[in-house]
């Protein structure tokens, strides 16, 4: 499978994502420069974490207007797979490819630590093939990660199985105490209705390398690969 | 500007001594004009010239097998770490800006130290910081802590380099004057290092990055009335950081290296354009002609001296091989970075600065820089009376508390001991996916060198209370502790960088502290085989206490670099399993001197440095390194601030385990649990390795004590319960946040 990792000038998790996809998941990966407008025939576009254009206005607010994003939006509308992590998730929401928005953490502070998340749906790319009945330890690192969507949107997402992950404790219990940023309903990641565009605040690429002592994130990449392979086969 | 009359008074206002003014006249063979005088005033300032410290700094050991760039020769130290890689690392202070504007002061400190690293061609891979604040009960301290932490976080997080380790320490001596020391560590392929050099007649000189404004020109030195008739009140003394621009400069720099088009490059930090042009020119034994009107400005009406001295952030000076201009410009354009050719390299030694076609300053580069014409002073020093007073401390004057559990809780809650979680969770500690400490916490920060068997180990250390009590011993301890942290993590110490924070060097008693610190550092660095690769001196750190001006605790922060040759030997501080045996390596003394326990529980401030023996320490560390190589220990954690009890607690908490230990009948229980005598490490050993471990210790004649064993969750000392680990952990985790925010956010 061919992945394209978009590189904005302020991306800083792009190399981490490329390392995991190329060296650990053993996939073909190309970099997609923000000024280019050619997706180079990739199967999946990944928007990595970072501070795309400095993000002094609002995280991801400017990135959506870049030349490459015009193509990514078109690609997504045609059913192409697009995965956003952290700043990438923020950009997908800003671009209207995913519902809702990401607000400042309720602590008003940047926060970086290991948290636990549990899948809420069994039909999204990242969760379809995850082991059942367990919470996954994945790091977060963001200042604007408080997911928000209105009631109707939330109800619709719930009905369609679009809520990928919620913040939980290590046993998978969901409560306000373990909500690191004040996200509505502890939501950590969501998918669109077509299950081809999906994003999350936690960083699975930071939990994929044996040498760092946590590979829970690798399971999500494995699920994604399998899910997309199946889809491509069917198509 | 040149119309301003220059005399010895003008020189004095710019901070130059009368004899320095004379020296400038001699060098130039004439009276300098105002712009030239300004140039000398900043280049001969303490900050740029090290005039009051260099003669002592030169006594430090600076050579070693792995040293690729000796101290003072490049922007940062450079050490061979194997596999064709070199590591550039350096620590620097940003104390004074942080005292005025903590957020920007700390942010620009992070920016500056990282530019030192990446202008050498290295990609930063880790940051560390060492922070000292005053009494946390003061609102001002809380404001400083919040501002500094947010500044470091917001800059570093956006720039995208993880914070791997650090220190936060509180003491009244820092009430007015906090210390903010930032360290950066970068990696570069050995052949790709870029030097801070300018040479080759006719080569173009570029200024790259942000445009130049009036920020950072020392308001105090340039008292407005004497400078311009119209107001100079628009001169801010604080710089503003832009981490996004810094990120662009980093990526562009990385792309410049393989072009081979760059002759040399230097960051513009303190003293801006004048500093980088003079240092690079002096190094390459060439001159430079610069047209100041070609420098992109962000403000109108800037005088030549302001353009020369501006400390606007995120700028670099790049000298390029003539004919290769388009190659480098294409890279700057790709990254949307502003650039301008502002001059060219000339023959000779002179720096010529033109403004609107007029020569506004002509100064020989070599006369400006350290090792060239900059003055060097021997300062007077004198042993202060307190030194002998402190030594008179007698432990018997302190009654042993009835309830040691109460002491334990006091220490667990103390901001110098409690978890620094509130601080470090605001830093991105994991970007770069190389931090091996996130899930395996070690005494040192560990950076994975992907694709190799190795990892880097880094640590910053200094207990300034020990240094105050005895500068020489205290600084030896700082080096020893940094080394101990690296050895405990499975690494081998390689080299150090230092950040020397002291009071006013013209005060002989302060200078005595400085001299003692240098002597101690030199001795310890010789012993541990860790040459000094450079660093930074920050004098004039004073606080007003009770209406009296007092120096901060002398704080020679040591930043140490080490290497873990085999990642499988990375050793964590965490207890692994109940039933594992707990041993203390190294000898415990009946000593509570300078401990947090004595200082904050008994409120006794006058005591000598804790027990320390350089030879014993070294032998202990060598033995521990071998134990780790032989896979005989499950965990290793050194005894430092708070003493043995705190060490045990810190090892127990990561996996929510407890411990059951007995104290030593020959040593007072408070000294045993909370004393800070040096040269000790707590290790755990699995039952299957116990015999081998003991045989090794006996054979090698290393003192050790059997403390007890790891339990499921209860903490017991001499059969008395100190509570359950989960309860103690809650107190430890939340104490600092409660002190800073006055509330407990974590319910």
Interface residues (C-beta under 8 A of the other chain):
Chain A: X9 X10 X12 X13 X15 X16 X19 X20 X23 X49 X50 X51 X53 X54 X55 X56 X107 X109 X110 X111 X112 X113 X114 X139 X141 X143 X177 X203 X205 X206 X208 X209 X211 X212 X213 X214
Chain B: X150 X153 X154 X157 X158 X159 X160 X242 X243 X244 X247 X248 X251 X335 X336 X425 X426 X427 X428 X429 X430 X431 X432 X433 X434 X435 X436 X438 X439 X440 X448 X450 X567 X745 X747
